[in-house]
Amino acid sequence: MLSTCLVTGGAGFIGCALSGALADHFDRVVALDNLHPQVHPVRQRPAALDERVEFVLGDVTAASDWDDLLADVHPSTVIHLAAETGTGQSLTEASRHAKVNVVGTTEMLDAFVRHEKLPRKIVLTSSRAVYGEGAWVKGDGSVSYPGQRSRAMLQRGQWDFPELTPTPFRSDRVEPRPTSVYGSTKLAQEHILKSWCLAMDVSPVIFRLQNVYGPGQSLTNPYTGIVSLFAQKAKAGEVIPVYEDGDIVRDFVFIDDVAAAIVAGTFASQTGEFAYDIGSGEATTIMHLAEIAAAIYGAPQPEINGLFRDGDVRHASCSIEESKRALNWAPVVMVDEGVQRLCSWIDAGSQTVTP
Ligand SMILES: NC(=O)c1ccc[n+]([C@@H]2O[C@H](COP(=O)([O-])OP(=O)(O)OC[C@H]3O[C@@H](n4cnc5c(N)ncnc54)[C@H](O)[C@@H]3O)[C@@H](O)[C@H]2O)c1
């Protein structure tokens, strides 16, 4: 049988970054994508999608689109990327997020059964959002799950949990406790996929990605991408506004490193018991990120404005040691260099979308 890889959401940021490596490895690669207008303002096949990839316009929530696709395609491997990805937006458009992320996943699985075309492996890109605030440590060393910061806490500028120290996420040690609708839908995807795959003798591979950035990311989607937002403000010579006290922590992981990890997981012979945490392994404050972007363009010093967003977690970093070992992978681009590369790409203006 020919090896065929189906990539849902394959025309997006991560899908395009993966497309060349997948086309090198598989006999046939098919990208199913509805060209979501929030992600694709010009609703055409992206130029960054490798030309060897067959593009199919379709919606993962539509059973009829699955029927049309599977009439012709029998994937041996599926990489399930299609998703609504706006964490803040998921609070006010919860049904849309649940429909695409949860029902889109179950429609896909039902379609494989209906057409008797089960893949051998399904790769899912879940998110660090499943952890919520994760586990923090008390003074006596015991672990505490503080849950979500309340609006009252944030309004009085109490950004951290008193007397608690954050710890990096790690899937074999830190329980997922999402604090956003988006995170909840990503965790539901994980659970659905795992139980279905185990029953159907299909291998599930789950990645929990930190904040992915780099050339190819959307510069227009207002709901994702703090790195591109900061870079564009700095390029315009504006003061970058920094939320809370500037000490929100994230792990910014470069797109090429994410693509390399997903390719490694796609071809790994063993499926790990736990999700792979994928980050740079480096915790960065958003103030530091803003300073990197401002320095690249000679923009004014970023300013802390004390504003906050409901549902934002305070601290998100991860331990990548287990993923490095299991995938024989390591990130190579750290945040200073990665932001520089993103800015060079923005400056080159090569993010045009052509048929
Ligand atoms: N980029 C990140 O920082 C990040 C972090 C954690 C997890 N992830 C996950 O990785 C995956 C890919 O993210 P991305 O950054 O490439 O996002 P993206 O928005 O660039 O790509 C998603 C693609 O899915 C498509 N899509 C959306 N709804 C669809 C539908 N109903 N049917 C078919 N296609 C649909 C969009 O058109 C888009 O091309 C998502 O599952 C996301 O949850 C991304």
The ligand as a Gaussian input file, in Angstrom:
#p B3LYP/6-31G(d) Opt

LIG

0 1
 N        0.656000      27.873000      17.010000
 C        0.698000      27.611000      18.312000
 O        1.281000      28.371000      19.100000
 C        0.066000      26.359000      18.859000
 C        0.283000      26.058000      20.209000
 C       -0.319000      24.929000      20.739000
 C       -1.087000      24.107000      19.933000
 N       -1.283000      24.424000      18.629000
 C       -2.156000      23.562000      17.826000
 O       -1.534000      23.266000      16.597000
 C       -2.521000      23.132000      15.580000
 C       -2.158000      23.981000      14.382000
 O       -1.974000      25.310000      14.795000
 P       -1.462000      26.444000      13.819000
 O       -0.635000      27.348000      14.632000
 O       -0.919000      25.851000      12.578000
 O       -2.835000      27.188000      13.534000
 P       -3.380000      27.840000      12.191000
 O       -4.604000      28.588000      12.573000
 O       -2.303000      28.522000      11.444000
 O       -3.790000      26.548000      11.342000
 C       -4.983000      25.846000      11.559000
 C       -5.544000      25.490000      10.202000
 O       -6.775000      24.792000      10.422000
 C       -7.706000      25.266000       9.481000
 N       -9.037000      25.046000      10.024000
 C       -9.663000      25.737000      11.020000
 N      -10.891000      25.262000      11.191000
 C      -11.044000      24.241000      10.302000
 C      -12.122000      23.373000       9.986000
 N      -13.296000      23.455000      10.615000
 N      -11.931000      22.438000       9.016000
 C      -10.753000      22.366000       8.332000
 N       -9.714000      23.171000       8.578000
 C       -9.866000      24.103000       9.557000
 C       -7.375000      26.729000       9.262000
 O       -7.859000      27.214000       8.011000
 C       -5.863000      26.713000       9.344000
 O       -5.274000      26.585000       8.052000
 C       -3.856000      23.470000      16.226000
 O       -4.508000      22.252000      16.539000
 C       -3.479000      24.203000      17.493000
 O       -4.442000      23.990000      18.504000
 C       -0.718000      25.538000      18.062000

